[in-house]
């Protein structure tokens, strides 16, 4: 049975689910996602479901990981999805889904953060998650990237490293 008010979170790791490793002077992906506990703490009116595909830096994702994201979305009875993902290859995975999902009536939003959800303040993670949750109720079926307070189509979005944000290739 389809539960149109359930938001199904598909978790793949990335900076949003990372911690600072002082020895390496970088972030490492957590062993287990912090997103379910964070989302549950918000006491949303919508039901939520969580599926962890993997916990990887997006640059380490393999074709099998992308195929598992696709498979999970196809088999889920839900219509609303938020895919948490590392920012380096988020547009690529969104385009992969766009090319391989086929005709569907699902709303799929990709989001992540430049700063981990836990252990850093300020972090863009809470805003990006909240923005995605708010927008999922307004969007038509399709695949989107929601970052930096903007909604992007997978075919137009890129990560602009020098500004630390996502932009449209069509922006001036």
Secondary structure, 3 states (H helix, E strand, C coil): CCCCCEEEEEEEECHHHEEEECCCCEEEECCCCCHHHHHHHCCCCCEEEEEEEEEECHHHCCHHHHHHHHHHHHHCCCCEEEEECCCCCHHHHHHHHHHHCCCCCCEEEEECCCCCCCCCCCCCHHHHHHHHHHHCCCCCCEEEEEECCEEEECCCEEEECCCCEEEECCCC
